[in-house]
Amino acid sequence: MIKKADKMDKITHFYENYIENSYKEVFIEIEDDYIKNKDTIIDNIQNTINKTCEEIYELQQNEEKAPIKYIFISFLRTQILRNSSNYRVDFYDDRIFLDEDECHCYFDMDFIFKPLFKKMDEIEKKKDNPTYMRQVTSIDVEDFKLYESLKYNLLAKEILKENIDTIFECEGFELLKKDDELVVVFGEYKDNFEIMKKFVLSKSTVEE
């Protein structure tokens, strides 16, 4: 019978030995990749946002979608478990989650998360080491992956925040019918969020 204390000791040792500081070196590589490919990375996100805004504008022309008040950019843990780095973007009117006219899209941040997925696939095999046999499981490795992904998500947040004006500097967003104050927030899907950007839009003047 495996004692709980022994199992926790093995899990802690496994994490400290294989995972704890592995992100530090990887982050240097990610940042180098970002610098080299920044224009392409941001253009891809902008193109996704632009296309979705154009589709929403078509709905608004048919009075099927109210002016947009909130844009939620969401980190998805379920995607991480599938080795996918899709972020979800939801466009809401002033009812937020009560807005029944669902409009959303996804963009990929694989250049950030691909090294994590590769690392965790390698670590999955290490649990079969006789030192950890039967005490470190695939569920434990999944938990490690989710825990480590939060560090990578912070990096994604900083990159998005740095480029948020450029991302929404597109024709589709300009066309979009928007509330006088539009708020872009970032966080986990329908969970804790923080404000990333406020767009304060001047009201149009009526010509006499």
Sequence and secondary structure as in RCSB ss.txt:
>XXXX:A:sequence
MIKKADKMDKITHFYENYIENSYKEVFIEIEDDYIKNKDTIIDNIQNTINKTCEEIYELQQNEEKAPIKYIFISF
LRTQILRNSSNYRVDFYDDRIFLDEDECHCYFDMDFIFKPLFKKMDEIEKKKDNPTYMRQVTSIDVEDFKLYESL
KYNLLAKEILKENIDTIFECEGFELLKKDDELVVVFGEYKDNFEIMKKFVLSKSTVEE
>XXXX:A:secstr
   HHHHHHHHHHHHHHHTTTHHHHHHHHHHHHHHHHHHHHHHHHHHHHHHHHHHHHHHHHTT S  EEEEEEEE
 HHHHHTT  EEEEEEE TTGGG  S  EEEEE HHHHHHHHHHHHHHHHHTTSTTTTTTS HHHHHHHHHHHHH
HHHHHHHHHHHHTHHHHT SHHHHHS EEEEEEEEEEETTS EEEEEEEE        
